[in-house]
Amino acid sequence: MKWTRRELISMGAVGLAAPFQSSCINPKPEARLLPSRTPLPKPFEAVLRVPAVLQPVNTDSATDYYDVTVKEARAEILTGRQTAIWGYNGTFPGPTIEARSGRQVSLKLRNALPVPIVNHLHGGHTPSESDGYPTDLIIPAGGFPVSHMQDSMARIAQGERDYLYPNKQRAATLWYHDHRMDFTGPQVWRGLAGFYLLHDEAERNLPLPRGEKDIPILICDRSFDADGSFLYPALDPSLRTQAGVPHEYMGGVLGDVILVNGAPWPRLEVADTKYRLRILNASNARRYELALDPPPTGTSFVQIGSDGGLLAAPLRHRTIRIAPAERFDVVIDFSQYRQGSRVTLVNKADSGASGQIMRFDVVRHERDESRIPERLAGDVPPPDHGSAGLTRTFNFSYQRGMQSWTINGKPFDEARMDAQPKLGSTEVWQLKTDFSHPLHLHLVHFQVLSHSGRPGPYDAGWKDTIDLGPGQAANILVRFSDFRGRYVFHCHNLEHEDMGMMGNFEVV
């Protein structure tokens, strides 16, 4: 007899009985380190690589057209070793797509993997049919059994799918990644993530660092097996049938190698000028507290943007806490250091190798033409609580009886609609947590009204992901505009998401 996914979750069967399984069930699943089985490289030997910018295969008056194939490939991540990856055009991270606000992108995505994929433009204001709903699978060209799926609304494509991104939104650092139902964690772990940088005239008119001094920084942690392959505790290593991880990894999988743009603990030679770093935490579950060592005499980080684009005015931080899926657009001024200085970007949330991320070597003097204006964007008004017509409450918690991550006590169900906001309406969503959860809404950007009191130092601007610690609560102001249809909201700890912590909303 075959059980459906929802029946397995309700019985607590998903995520159990595996080679990694411990003899007793931990009643409090927390993120857990998965140690590598191979010697680890020394920090700062690799050189930082900047992902290549993808060129359109065609353009017309309104649209840029891209073709991307998702396929297996091999990459040298550890020196002298080859790692099998799943990559967009066979690269990890995937190539960067640079788009312009108001000019749409048509992405033809071909699936050359042995399993289904789904593409989600994270932070994109996107029609439902192109958003990457988890059951809108692109199955391999040769076919794939999907008879177990219970979602009658799923849009199944074979071999390829065209995604349309209108880009009717402000300039922002977005990213794209796989979003396959129940398998997002292992498929992103194998390499399915890349940058999508959206530009507009307002951003171009600012005297910020640009060109080779505007650098996307994708930070993630991974573990490696003895043969150099990625190590992940999947119940089914083929990722074809059984979803999930053993119970001890349901709280999240942590790797012991920190990668930046796919390189372990890399170094970058810089001039004694300002650099713009578009920092993305693309880890499955790891949080970072970023700092500079040695610290400068002045400000370490000047934050100029958040998930949804530029802030109204810059913010200054000594450290930055960044959860999975969050982006922080910052400027570092290396003129605060002498030539010959070595400046390490460290992670104060951990120690040892996991407490280091990358190193900047200040090697030359250059004239700096850039500056950070006191006003950055004029379209970030203070949040207006009075504009909301409805308040909804969502409680994100672990249900020990079901051994499942849930929202309002229920694991994800494709057939259940958890909210139906009206097109053009504004709502307050009250989010509550038991453990640490980075919470992400598709389709929309929101403003933080309160975060266990007043908004925190990292809540400024337009957000699509908010990080809540154990027992915290936040009120966010959300406006549902432009597109009707079905979307999801979920925890962006990918093991939490795969194990049920996701909900549906439909804009009606």
C-alpha positions in Angstrom: 0.0 0.0 0.0 1.4 3.5 -0.9 0.8 6.4 1.4 0.5 10.0 0.3 3.0 12.6 1.5 0.4 14.2 3.8 -0.5 10.8 5.3 3.2 10.1 6.0 3.6 13.5 7.7 0.5 13.0 9.8 1.9 9.7 11.0 5.4 11.1 11.7 6.9 8.8 9.1 8.6 11.3 6.9 12.2 12.0 8.0 12.7 8.7 9.9 14.3 5.3 9.4 17.6 6.0 7.6 21.3 5.1 7.9 22.0 8.3 9.7 19.1 7.6 12.2 20.0 7.7 15.9 18.6 5.2 18.4 16.5 7.8 20.2 14.3 10.6 19.0 15.5 14.1 20.0 12.3 15.9 21.1 13.9 19.3 20.2 15.3 19.1 16.6 17.9 21.8 16.2 20.3 22.5 13.3 23.1 19.9 13.4 26.6 19.8 12.0 27.3 17.2 9.3 31.1 16.6 9.5 33.0 16.2 6.2 34.7 12.9 5.6 37.7 14.4 3.7 40.5 16.7 4.8 39.4 20.3 4.5 41.3 23.0 2.6 43.2 25.7 4.3 41.4 29.1 4.4 42.3 31.9 2.0 44.2 29.7 -0.5 41.4 29.9 -3.1 40.7 33.1 -5.1 37.2 34.5 -5.0 35.3 33.9 -8.3 32.5 36.2 -9.5 29.8 34.3 -11.3 29.6 35.0 -15.0 26.8 37.2 -16.3 24.4 35.3 -18.6 23.8 36.9 -22.0 20.4 36.8 -23.6 19.9 34.6 -26.6 17.5 37.1 -28.1 16.0 40.5 -27.3 13.0 42.5 -28.6 11.5 45.9 -27.7 10.1 44.6 -24.4 11.8 41.3 -23.5 15.2 39.7 -23.0 15.2 35.9 -23.7 17.4 33.5 -21.8 18.0 29.7 -22.3 19.3 27.8 -19.3 19.8 24.0 -18.9 19.9 22.5 -15.5 22.4 19.6 -15.6 24.9 17.5 -13.8 28.5 18.7 -14.0 31.8 18.5 -12.1 33.6 21.4 -10.5 36.9 21.8 -8.6 35.7 23.1 -5.2 38.3 21.4 -3.1 41.8 21.8 -4.5 42.7 18.8 -6.7 39.3 17.2 -6.2 36.2 17.0 -8.5 32.8 17.5 -7.0 29.6 16.4 -8.8 27.2 19.3 -8.8 23.8 20.1 -10.2 24.0 23.4 -11.8 22.3 26.0 -14.0 24.2 25.6 -17.2 26.4 23.3 -15.2 27.9 25.9 -12.9 27.7 26.5 -9.1 26.6 29.1 -8.4 24.5 29.5 -11.5 25.2 32.4 -13.9 24.0 35.8 -12.9 21.0 37.3 -14.7 21.1 41.1 -14.9 17.7 42.6 -15.7 16.3 46.0 -16.0 13.2 47.3 -14.1 10.2 47.5 -16.4 11.8 45.2 -19.0 10.6 41.6 -18.8 12.7 38.5 -18.8 11.7 35.2 -20.5 13.6 32.3 -19.1 13.4 28.9 -20.9 14.6 26.4 -18.4 15.5 22.9 -19.6 15.8 20.0 -17.2 18.6 17.5 -18.0 18.6 16.1 -14.5 17.2 12.7 -13.6 14.7 14.2 -11.2 12.1 17.1 -11.4 13.0 20.7 -10.8 11.1 23.9 -10.1 12.5 27.4 -10.4 11.7 30.2 -8.0 12.8 33.8 -8.4 13.2 34.7 -4.8 12.1 38.3 -4.2 10.4 38.5 -7.6 7.0 40.1 -8.0 5.8 37.4 -10.4 2.6 36.0 -11.9 1.5 32.8 -10.1 2.2 30.5 -13.1 5.9 31.7 -13.2 6.5 31.9 -9.4 7.8 28.4 -9.0 5.0 26.8 -6.9 6.5 23.6 -5.5 4.3 21.2 -7.4 4.7 23.0 -10.7 7.3 20.5 -11.7 9.5 20.3 -14.8 10.0 16.6 -15.1 12.9 15.1 -17.1 12.4 14.8 -20.8 12.3 11.0 -20.5 9.5 11.2 -18.0 9.2 10.8 -14.3 6.4 9.1 -12.1 4.3 11.8 -10.4 1.3 9.6 -9.7 1.9 10.0 -5.9 1.1 13.7 -6.1 -2.2 14.8 -4.8 -2.2 18.3 -6.2 -4.9 18.5 -8.9 -3.8 22.1 -9.7 -0.2 21.3 -10.3 1.2 22.5 -13.7 3.5 19.7 -14.9 5.8 20.3 -17.8 8.0 17.7 -19.5 11.6 18.6 -20.4 11.3 22.4 -20.2 9.2 25.4 -19.1 9.1 29.1 -20.0 9.1 31.5 -17.0 8.1 35.1 -17.5 9.4 37.7 -15.1 7.8 41.2 -15.6 10.4 43.0 -13.4 7.8 45.7 -12.6 9.6 46.4 -9.3 12.5 48.5 -8.0 16.2 47.6 -8.3 17.1 44.8 -5.9 19.5 41.9 -5.3 17.3 38.9 -6.0 18.3 35.3 -6.5 16.9 32.1 -8.1 16.9 28.6 -6.7 15.2 25.3 -7.0 11.9 24.9 -5.2 10.8 21.2 -5.8 8.2 19.9 -3.4 9.9 18.1 -0.4 13.3 18.2 -2.1 14.3 21.9 -2.0 17.0 21.3 0.7 19.1 18.6 -1.1 18.7 20.1 -4.5 19.9 23.6 -3.4 22.7 21.9 -1.5 23.9 20.3 -4.7 24.2 23.7 -6.4 20.9 25.0 -7.7 21.1 28.7 -6.8 22.2 31.9 -8.6 21.9 35.7 -8.5 19.3 37.8 -10.3 20.3 41.4 -10.2 17.6 43.9 -11.1 18.7 47.5 -12.0 16.8 50.8 -12.5 17.6 54.4 -13.4 17.3 55.6 -9.8 20.0 53.2 -8.7 22.2 54.1 -11.7 22.0 57.8 -10.9 23.6 57.2 -7.4 27.4 57.6 -7.1 27.8 54.1 -5.5 30.7 51.7 -6.2 30.1 50.0 -9.6 31.7 47.8 -12.1 34.3 45.4 -10.6 33.7 47.1 -7.3 30.0 45.9 -7.2 30.4 42.3 -6.2 27.7 39.6 -5.6 28.7 37.5 -2.6 26.8 34.2 -2.2 27.7 32.5 1.2 26.8 28.9 1.9 28.0 26.0 3.9 28.6 22.5 2.6 30.0 19.2 3.7 32.1 16.8 1.6 32.3 13.0 1.4 35.6 11.1 1.2 35.5 11.2 -2.6 35.0 15.0 -2.7 31.3 14.8 -3.4 28.7 16.8 -1.6 27.6 15.1 1.6 24.0 15.4 2.6 21.9 13.1 4.9 19.1 12.4 2.4 16.9 9.4 3.1 17.0 8.7 -0.6 20.4 9.9 -2.1 19.0 9.6 -5.6 16.3 12.2 -4.6 13.8 10.3 -6.7 11.3 8.8 -4.2 11.5 9.1 -0.4 11.8 12.7 0.8 13.4 14.0 3.9 16.3 13.6 6.3 16.8 11.6 9.5 15.1 13.1 12.6 18.4 14.4 14.0 18.8 16.6 11.0 15.2 17.9 10.8 16.3 21.0 12.6 18.6 21.9 9.7 21.8 20.6 8.1 25.0 22.6 8.8 28.1 22.1 6.7 31.7 22.5 7.9 33.1 24.2 4.8 32.1 27.9 4.2 31.9 28.6 0.5 31.7 32.1 -1.1 30.6 32.0 -4.7 31.5 28.3 -4.7 35.0 28.7 -3.4 36.1 27.6 0.1 37.2 30.5 2.4 38.5 32.6 -0.6 40.5 35.7 -0.7 40.1 38.8 -2.8 42.6 41.5 -3.7 41.1 45.0 -3.3 42.1 48.6 -3.6 41.9 51.1 -0.8 38.5 52.3 -1.9 34.9 51.6 -1.3 33.3 48.3 -2.5 29.7 47.4 -2.8 29.0 43.8 -1.7 25.6 42.2 -2.4 25.6 39.6 0.4 23.3 36.6 0.1 23.0 33.8 2.7 22.2 30.8 0.5 22.8 28.3 3.3 20.2 25.7 4.1 20.1 26.4 7.8 23.2 28.3 8.9 23.0 31.9 10.3 26.0 34.2 10.2 27.0 37.3 12.3 29.3 39.1 9.9 32.2 41.3 11.2 35.5 42.6 10.0 38.8 41.5 11.7 40.6 43.7 12.4 37.7 46.1 12.8 38.2 49.5 11.1 38.5 52.7 13.1 35.2 53.8 11.6 32.1 51.9 10.3 32.5 48.3 9.3 29.4 48.1 7.1 27.3 50.8 5.6 24.0 49.1 4.6 22.4 50.6 1.5 19.9 47.9 0.6 17.8 45.0 1.9 15.9 42.2 0.3 13.7 44.5 -1.7 16.2 47.1 -2.8 17.7 50.3 -1.6 16.9 51.8 1.8 15.7 55.3 2.2 18.9 56.2 3.9 22.1 54.3 4.7 22.5 52.5 8.0 25.8 51.8 9.8 26.6 48.5 11.5 29.5 47.0 13.3 28.1 43.5 12.7 25.4 42.1 10.5 23.2 39.1 11.4 22.0 37.3 8.3 19.7 34.3 8.1 19.1 32.0 5.2 17.7 33.8 2.1 18.3 37.3 3.5 20.3 39.8 1.4 22.2 42.8 2.8 23.6 45.3 0.3 26.5 46.9 2.0 29.5 49.2 1.3 32.9 48.5 2.9 35.4 51.4 2.8 38.9 49.8 2.6 40.6 53.2 2.8 40.2 52.7 6.5 43.1 50.2 6.2 46.7 50.6 5.2 48.0 49.0 2.0 49.3 45.5 2.8 46.4 44.9 5.3 44.6 41.6 5.4 41.0 42.0 6.5 39.0 38.9 7.3 35.2 38.7 7.0 34.4 36.6 10.1 31.3 34.8 11.4 31.0 35.7 15.1 28.1 33.2 15.4 30.6 30.4 15.3 34.3 29.6 16.0 37.1 27.7 14.3 36.9 27.3 10.5 33.1 28.1 10.5 34.0 31.4 12.2 35.8 32.6 9.0 34.3 33.4 5.7 36.7 35.1 3.3 39.7 37.6 3.3 40.3 40.9 1.7 43.9 41.8 0.8 44.4 45.6 0.4 47.1 45.6 -2.2 46.9 48.9 -4.1 45.9 52.6 -4.0 43.3 54.0 -6.3 41.4 57.2 -6.6 37.8 56.7 -5.3 35.1 58.3 -7.4 32.2 56.8 -5.4 30.4 58.1 -2.4 27.4 57.1 -0.3 24.7 59.8 -0.4 22.6 60.6 2.7 19.4 59.8 0.8 19.2 56.6 -1.3 15.6 56.0 -2.3 12.5 58.1 -2.1 10.0 55.2 -2.4 10.4 53.6 1.1 7.8 55.4 3.2 7.4 54.7 6.9 5.0 51.7 7.3 1.4 52.8 7.9 -0.4 50.4 10.2 -3.6 52.2 9.6 -3.7 51.1 5.9 -4.3 47.5 6.8 -7.8 46.1 6.7 -7.2 42.7 8.2 -4.8 41.0 10.6 -3.9 37.3 10.4 -1.8 35.2 12.8 0.5 32.4 11.9 2.3 30.3 14.5 5.4 28.5 13.2 6.1 25.5 15.5 7.3 21.9 15.8 4.6 19.4 16.6 6.3 16.6 18.5 3.3 14.2 18.1 3.5 14.4 14.3 7.3 15.0 14.3 6.7 17.7 11.8 7.3 21.4 11.3 3.9 23.2 11.1 2.1 26.5 10.6 -0.8 26.9 13.0 -0.4 23.3 14.0 -0.7 21.9 10.5 1.9 20.6 8.0 1.7 21.8 4.4 -1.2 20.6 2.4 -1.4 21.6 -1.3 -5.2 21.5 -1.1 -5.6 23.7 1.9 -5.7 27.5 1.5 -4.4 29.2 4.6 -5.2 32.8 3.6 -7.1 34.5 0.7 -6.2 38.1 0.6 -8.0 40.3 -1.9 -6.1 41.9 -4.8 -5.1 45.4 -3.9 -5.6 44.9 -0.1 -3.1 45.5 2.7 -2.9 43.2 5.7 -1.0 42.8 8.9 0.5 39.3 9.3 1.4 38.4 12.9 4.2 35.8 12.8 5.1 33.8 15.9 7.8 31.1 16.4 9.0 28.4 18.8 12.5 27.9 17.5 14.5 30.1 15.1 12.8 30.5 11.7 13.7 32.7 8.8 10.2 33.3 7.3 9.7 34.1 3.6 6.6 35.2 1.6 6.4 34.7 -2.1 5.1 37.4 -4.5 5.3 40.3 -2.0 7.7 42.6 -0.2 6.7 43.8 3.3 7.6 46.3 6.0 8.3 45.3 9.6 6.0 47.0 12.0 7.4 45.3 15.1 9.8 42.6 15.9 9.4 41.5 19.5 8.9 45.2 20.3 10.1 47.8 17.8 11.8 46.8 14.5 15.3 45.4 14.9 18.5 46.9 13.4 18.3 44.5 10.4 14.6 45.0 9.6 14.8 48.2 7.6 13.4 48.7 4.1 11.4 46.4 2.0 11.9 42.7 3.1 10.8 39.3 1.8 12.4 37.3 4.6 12.4 38.0 8.3 14.4 36.1 10.9 12.7 35.3 14.1 14.4 33.8 17.1 12.9 31.3 19.6 9.7 32.7 21.1 9.8 35.9 19.0 6.9 37.5 17.2 6.7 40.1 14.5 4.0 42.1 12.8 4.6 42.8 9.1 2.7 45.0 6.7 1.9 43.3 3.4 0.2 44.7 0.3 -1.1 42.2 -2.4 -0.9 43.9 -5.8 -0.9 43.1 -9.5 -1.3 39.3 -9.6 -4.0 36.9 -8.5 -3.3 33.2 -7.9 -1.8 30.7 -5.6 1.5 31.3 -3.8 3.3 29.9 -0.7 4.9 31.3 2.4 7.4 29.2 4.4 10.4 28.9 6.7 13.6 29.3 4.7 15.4 26.8 6.8 15.2 24.4 3.9 14.9 21.3 6.1 12.0 22.9 8.0 10.3 23.8 4.7 10.8 20.3 3.3 9.4 18.8 6.5 6.1 20.6 6.4 6.6 24.3 7.4 4.9 25.9 4.4 1.5 27.4 3.8 -0.6 28.5 0.9 -2.1 31.9 0.2 -4.3 32.8 -2.8 -4.7 36.4 -4.0 -8.4 36.6 -5.1 
